[in-house]
Amino acid sequence: FRRVDPYGFERPEDFDYASYEAFFSRYLVVLTRRAIKWSKLLKGHNVIQKSLKVKRYIRKGIPNEHRALVWMIVSGAQANMEQNPGYYHRLLEGEKNDKLVEAIKTDMNRTFPDNVKFRITADPCLQHTLYNVLVAYGHHNKAVGYCQGMNFIAGYLILITKNEEESFWLLDALIGKILPDYYSPAMTGLKTDQEVLGELVKMKVPAVAELMERHGVMWTLVVSRWFICLFIDILPVETVLRIWDCLFYEGSKIIFRVALTLIKQHQAFILEATNFPDICDKFKDITKGTFVTECHSFMQKIFTEPGSLSMATITKLRETCGEKLLSQG
């Protein structure tokens, strides 16, 4: 295994090559099998009908060579792009908001400093592509404009699609449809969903909820980046991509499944914490190690470990938590 992974990220100094090699040799067999099944399913067409079979296929992972296409289709981004030909380029040619441009430029060098493809010295340098996608999106969705976190998400989309316009439409699917109000200036949806997770933990892992309450740790302190960055820079790249496969097809419910699995699986470890900083450290530690690196078994776990979790439950909790936040002003 090389120092740089297939997506351009440099592996950390303490990267455990031996255990990763053991995992990857097993995972490669799975990937090969999935690739054959996906090629049969797609048969060279760009059409996917939603079905239990497709849902099952997506949960087992989309091979990288089909990933961009499948994300585009199942998220509705492909249809939007086809219905709005030339729209993306018109956004780039239009007048720019100086404040927006400035905010985006400031974050350029902070986006994936550990990725060789985003360095100024890279040829082509993906910073230019990222800049275009974010500027276009800020002008397309003026209510959101730009906020930190969007740069990482757009960056991942660019690494997978290798296509500027497709990345723009996928970003629009995520921000406009899949993630309810995460990136608006007030971040109401984001704050609500962190509270929703807190309520779900009370139901499914009550001992951890009680620990958090006892030490006065607010959920936003330990999980806000999980939600804002959709697990980028928190979980390993391959695992994040597998989560996103499901996110584009099944929606924001997946984020709760992942969060609950991390917490439930490490319940005993979290409960060893005896004070505030200790709890915060535990939440950083549970996102590392073989449990999360072995993305295939991890993804199986997220659909079993948290137990049943209906969209109806989440919608109801969003209503009550949203009202509570409003009343607190």
Secondary structure, 3 states (H helix, E strand, C coil): CCCECCCCEECCCCCCHHHHHHHHHHHHHHHHHHHHHHHHHHCCCCCCCCCHHHHHHHHCCCCHHHHHHHHHHHHCHHHHHHHCCCHHHHHHHCCCCHHHHHHHHHHHCCCCCCEHHHCCCCCCCHHHHHHHHHHHHHHHCCCCCCCCCHHHHHHHHHHHHCCHHHHHHHHHHHHHHHCCCCCCCCCHHHHHHHHHHHHHHHHHCHHHHHHHHHCCCCHHHHHHHHHHCCCCCCCCHHHHHHHHHHHHHHCCHHHHHHHHHHHHHCHHHHCCCCCHHHHHHHHHHCCCCHHHHCHHHHHHHHCCCCCCCCHHHHHHHHHHHHHHHHHHC
